[in-house]
Amino acid sequence: MGLNDNEEKILAEIERQFYDEDPELARAVKNIEKPSRVDVRLALLGVVAGLAVVIGFFATNTIVALLGFALLVGSATALVTGLRARGSQMTPPDANDEQSDSGGRSSHERD
């Protein structure tokens, strides 16, 4: 559900005030780096490599297997974080979450 004209004007005014009051913060927010496909691919490669090291060295060298496990956990964390960040930027709002102007109830709750 898009914004109506009044809401767009209010949002534009808030944005203008934000840039006027703290331009340094506004520049910093504008330049926040978005996760790239390379970051996600690198994290996925780390997960696969860590898993391979754990499987390959578990029986013979426990220390190397533990290092592989640390690589696996760190890469999995980076992968999940990157995918969540990409998903929140790319996911459109759900059409079922539309709310009416009457008290915030959705259209199917009104009787």
N, C-alpha and C positions, 0 to 999 in steps of 0.2 A: 504494500500500500504506500503510495507516494505521499509527499507532503503537499498540503494545500498552499495557496499563495501567502497567506498570513504566516504560516509556519516557516516557509522559505525566507520571508522577510526577517522574521525573528532570528532564524539561524544565521542569516547573512550579517545581521547586526551583532550577534554574539561573536562571530568570527572576526569581524572588523575590530571589535573592542579587544579581542584576544591579541590580534596583531599590533594594535596601538599600545596596549599596556605592557606587553613583554615581547618585543620583536626577537630578542635572542632565543627565548624558549620556542617561539613560533618557527624560527629557522631550524632549531634542533629537531622539533617534532616533524617538520616537513622533510628533513633529511634522514629520517629513520630508515635503516636498510631493511628491505623486504627479503625474506628467505628466497633463495634462488633454487633452481632445479639442481645445480651443482652441489649445493649443501645437502640436499635430500639424497642425491645419488651417492655422495661421499659417505654419508651416515649409513646408507644401505650396504655399501661396500664394507664398511667397518663391522656391521653386524655379521655379514657373511664370513669375513675374515676371522673375526673373533670366535664364531661358532666352529669354523674349521680348525683353529688352533686348539680350542677346548677338546674337540673330538680327537684330533691327532695326537695330542700330548697328555691326555688325561691319565693313561695307564703308565706312561714312561717317565714323564717329567711334570710333577704336580705344580711346580713354581711357574713354569711356562704356561701351563693350563690355567692357572689363576690369573696370569697376566692377560691371557686370551679372554677369560671371563670378564675381566675389568674392561677390556676393549669392547666386548659384546654389550655390556650394560651401558657404558658411556655412549656408544654409537646408537643403541636403541633409544636412549633418552633423547639424544639429538634428533633422531629420526621422528619420534613422536612429536617433539616440540616443533620441528619444521613443518610437519604435515598439519598440525593444528593451526599454525600461523597461516599457512597457505589456504587451508580450508576456511578459516574465518574471513579471509580477504575475498575468496571466490564464491562463497555460498550466498545465494540470493535469499532474501527473507521468505519464509514459508507463507504461502497464500492462506493457509489455515489459521495463521496467527493474526489475521486482520482484526482490528478492534474498531468498534463504532465510536461515535462521538458521545454516546450516552453512558457515562460512568465507566468506560473502559471494558464493558462487556462485549464479547465477540458477537458477530451477527447471528449465530445459531443459538445464543443464549437468550435473545430477546423474544418475548412472547406477546 
